[in-house]
Amino acid sequence: VIPGWFSEISPMWPGEAHSLKVEKILFQGKSDYQNVMVFQSSTYGKVLVLDGVIQLTERDECAYQEMITHLPLCSIPNPKKVLVIGGGDGGVLREVARHSSVEKIDICEIDKMVIDVSKQFFPDIAVGYEDKRVTLHVGDGVAFLKAVPEGTYDAVIVDSSDPIGPAQELFEKPFFESIARALRPGGVVCTQAESIWLHMHIIEDIVANCRQIFKGSVNYAWTTVPTYPSGMIGFMVCSTEGPAVDFKHPINPIDENDTQHSARPLKFYNSELHTAAFCLPSFAKKAIGSK
Ligand SMILES: NCCCCCc1nc2ccccc2[nH]1
C-alpha cells in the first residue's frame, strides 16, 4: 500500500488496481452488509467505497447515473411509475426526477448507512431523495419485488454493486423473473452489468437469462467511467413482450438543458450518445450477439 493512495484491489479484476490519491479519509464504518468508506481524493472529488470497491466519485458519477437512467426512460413514450433497486446514493433518483411524465418513484435500498453517508457527504447526489414523487423502502430488493403486483412499473432500474457481496442475488435468474413480472407489457429494465473487458463470461450468462425472460428486446449498452476498472461499465437494457421498444433511437429525448426538474443540466447523456452506447466492439458483439 502506497501511503496517501487508495488502490482498488479486488478478486473481480485480478492483477490490476485503479488508484486514486487520497487527501483525507472522511468516513469509515461497517454496516450490517458491508464496509463503507468516503475519502476526499486529490483529483476526483469525494469518493464512495463499499467493501474496497469504488461505487462513485463526484467527478465522473454523472456518466453512470445519467446513462443507467436515461437509456431506459428515454426509450419509452411516457414513463409514469419507476422502481429503483439499490442506488442508495440517490443519483439515479436525481436523474429519474428530470422526467416530468414520471408520477411515482419507488426506491428499495438494503443498506441505510449508504443512504445516510450519501446525504451527509454527497448532497448534490442525494438531492434525488428530496423529490416529492420518491418513496424510500429500506430493505432487500429481492423481497420487495416478490410483493409487487404484476405489471406495476413502466421501468425498473437496478443500480447494484457487484455479484460479490450483498448484491449477489440481483444477478441471478429468479430476480430477473421477478422484474419481468413487475413490469407492464413493453416495460423496460436497465441493470448494472459489469465490464466486457473483465467479465465477459458473467455477461454471457446474464444475457442468456435475459433472452429467456424478456421477450421484447435484450440489449447490452456501455459507457465510459474513468474510475471504474477497465474504464467502463455496461448495462443490460431489456423490454418485456408488448409494445415494441427500439432502445437505439430515443423516442422520448431529454433536452440536455432540461432543468424543469433539476437545477443542474445534464453533464454527460445526450441522444447521440444514447444511440452510440449500444454499439459494441466486435469481440463483445460475437459473445453477446444482438437480436
Ligand atoms: N452502483 C455502482 C455500480 C458500480 C459498482 C462498482 C463496479 N465498478 C466496476 C467496474 C467494472 C466492472 C464492474 C464494476 N462494478
The ligand as a Tripos MOL2 file, in Angstrom:
@<TRIPOS>MOLECULE
LIG
   15    16     1     0     0
SMALL
NO_CHARGES

@<TRIPOS>ATOM
      1 N1        -23.7500    1.1440   -8.0800 N.3       1 LIG1
      2 C1        -22.4190    1.3550   -8.5940 C.3       1 LIG1
      3 C2        -22.0910    0.3860   -9.6890 C.3       1 LIG1
      4 C3        -20.5980    0.1370   -9.7940 C.3       1 LIG1
      5 C4        -20.1410   -0.8590   -8.7760 C.3       1 LIG1
      6 C5        -18.6450   -0.9950   -8.7710 C.3       1 LIG1
      7 C6        -18.1390   -1.5610  -10.0520 C.ar      1 LIG1
      8 N2        -17.2150   -0.9760  -10.8210 N.ar      1 LIG1
      9 C7        -16.9920   -1.7880  -11.8810 C.ar      1 LIG1
     10 C8        -16.1360   -1.7060  -12.9880 C.ar      1 LIG1
     11 C9        -16.1430   -2.7060  -13.9370 C.ar      1 LIG1
     12 C10       -16.9790   -3.7880  -13.7870 C.ar      1 LIG1
     13 C11       -17.8250   -3.8790  -12.6800 C.ar      1 LIG1
     14 C12       -17.8280   -2.8720  -11.7400 C.ar      1 LIG1
     15 N3        -18.5330   -2.6850  -10.6020 N.ar      1 LIG1
@<TRIPOS>BOND
     1     1     2 1
     2     2     3 1
     3     3     4 1
     4     4     5 1
     5     5     6 1
     6     6     7 1
     7     7     8 ar
     8     7    15 ar
     9     8     9 ar
    10     9    10 ar
    11     9    14 ar
    12    10    11 ar
    13    11    12 ar
    14    12    13 ar
    15    13    14 ar
    16    14    15 ar
@<TRIPOS>SUBSTRUCTURE
     1 LIG1         1 GROUP 0 **** ****
